[in-house]
């Protein structure tokens, strides 16, 4: 089967909102090599990324990133580990963004 490279999902969720960024269709495999997070808000913030294995609710072992800081107008590319890239049963990549209050800066 040919390898097809494409953008699997994009989102600009409101602060403190959990969003399913991509769901792997049934009978399909997907490999995610990088997730890029950009803070376009008005303050620094934090973000979380987890893989929902077989549609399960978020659990500690599913988090790839948890409450990582991201400065105002900054971005970061999160590279997936070989184990996550090789996984065939991570069905959803979920992104959670939280904008910090100005008093926490």
C-alpha positions as CSV (number, residue, x, y, z in Angstrom):
1,X,0.0,0.0,0.0
2,X,1.3,3.5,-0.9
3,X,2.2,5.9,1.9
4,X,0.0,9.0,1.8
5,X,1.1,12.1,3.8
6,X,-1.5,14.5,4.8
7,X,-2.8,16.8,7.6
8,X,-5.0,14.7,9.8
9,X,-6.7,17.5,11.7
10,X,-6.7,21.1,12.7
11,X,-8.5,22.9,15.5
12,X,-8.7,26.2,17.3
13,X,-10.6,25.3,20.4
14,X,-11.8,27.7,23.1
15,X,-9.8,27.8,26.3
16,X,-10.3,24.8,28.7
17,X,-12.0,22.8,25.9
18,X,-11.3,19.2,25.1
19,X,-11.4,18.5,21.4
20,X,-11.1,15.2,19.4
21,X,-8.5,16.2,16.9
22,X,-8.5,13.0,14.8
23,X,-10.3,9.7,14.9
24,X,-8.9,6.8,12.9
25,X,-11.6,5.3,10.7
26,X,-12.6,1.7,11.1
27,X,-10.4,-0.9,9.3
28,X,-7.7,1.8,8.8
29,X,-4.3,2.5,10.3
30,X,-2.8,6.0,10.8
31,X,0.7,7.1,11.8
32,X,1.1,10.5,13.4
33,X,4.7,11.7,13.5
34,X,4.2,15.2,14.8
35,X,1.6,17.4,16.5
36,X,2.1,21.1,16.4
37,X,0.6,23.3,19.0
38,X,0.4,27.1,18.6
39,X,-0.7,29.6,21.3
40,X,-2.4,32.5,19.5
41,X,-4.1,33.7,22.7
42,X,-3.5,36.8,24.7
43,X,-1.6,35.1,27.5
44,X,0.7,32.2,28.1
45,X,-1.1,28.9,28.6
46,X,-0.8,25.1,29.0
47,X,-1.9,22.2,26.8
48,X,-2.5,18.5,27.0
49,X,-2.4,15.8,24.3
50,X,-3.5,12.2,24.8
51,X,-4.4,9.2,22.7
52,X,-7.7,7.6,23.5
53,X,-7.0,3.9,23.0
54,X,-10.1,2.1,21.7
55,X,-12.2,5.2,22.6
56,X,-11.4,5.0,26.3
57,X,-11.7,8.0,28.6
58,X,-8.5,9.8,29.4
59,X,-6.2,8.0,31.8
60,X,-2.7,8.8,33.0
61,X,-1.0,6.3,30.8
62,X,-2.6,7.8,27.6
63,X,-1.1,11.3,28.0
64,X,1.7,12.2,25.7
65,X,1.8,15.8,27.1
66,X,0.2,17.0,30.3
67,X,-0.1,20.7,31.3
68,X,3.0,21.8,29.3
69,X,3.6,25.5,29.3
70,X,3.4,27.5,26.0
71,X,4.3,31.1,25.9
72,X,2.2,33.8,24.3
73,X,2.5,33.6,20.5
74,X,4.8,30.6,20.6
75,X,4.5,27.2,19.0
76,X,6.0,23.8,19.6
77,X,6.2,20.6,17.5
78,X,5.6,17.5,19.6
79,X,7.3,14.5,18.0
80,X,5.6,11.1,18.7
81,X,7.6,8.4,20.3
82,X,8.3,5.2,18.3
83,X,5.9,3.3,20.5
84,X,3.0,5.8,19.7
85,X,3.9,6.0,16.0
86,X,3.8,2.2,15.8
87,X,0.5,1.9,17.7
88,X,-2.4,0.6,15.5
89,X,-5.1,1.0,18.2
90,X,-4.9,4.7,19.2
91,X,-8.2,5.8,17.9
92,X,-8.4,9.4,18.9
93,X,-5.9,12.2,19.4
94,X,-7.4,14.7,21.8
95,X,-6.1,18.2,22.5
96,X,-6.9,20.2,25.6
97,X,-5.9,23.8,25.8
98,X,-6.0,26.0,28.8
99,X,-5.3,29.7,28.8
100,X,-3.7,30.9,31.9
101,X,-5.0,33.9,33.8
102,X,-2.9,37.1,33.5
103,X,-2.3,36.9,37.2
104,X,-0.3,33.6,36.8
105,X,2.3,35.1,34.4
